[in-house]
Amino acid sequence: MSKEIVLYTQELCPFCEMAKALFRKHNVPHVIRNTSTNFEARREFLKLGSSVLPAFIIDGHLYEGFEPEHLRILIRQKFVIDIPKGDAIIPKKRFNRLIDNRPKKIIVPFNTLGYRAGD
């Protein structure tokens, strides 16, 4: 049985925020690897061959995207933590607030592959 979930996230990702909130609420052991601020985490994420965030490594297997019901079942199986069915879903009002609070323009110092122009 795995000891913790590795959670790959990025800044301003509402689904990433929902996953983190779910893990915190139910004390699910996890490590957050932010691909926006940590170049090493970005490199690890790209080596996985994934392009979807949030991404989870659970018991050595990669799971992509925030699928609340699937995640709830995996956590129950791997960690013996029972999350009630309704708790895995964030109300629409909260989700819209996460989206509306994002800045309108984001300037990133490197492109999605992590290289500067001209390299």
Secondary structure as UniProt FT lines:
FT   STRAND          5..9
FT   TURN            11..12
FT   HELIX           14..25
FT   TURN            26..27
FT   STRAND          30..34
FT   TURN            35..37
FT   HELIX           39..47
FT   TURN            48..49
FT   STRAND          55..58
FT   TURN            59..60
FT   STRAND          61..64
FT   HELIX           68..79
FT   HELIX           85..88
FT   HELIX           92..100
FT   TURN            112..113
FT   TURN            117..118
//
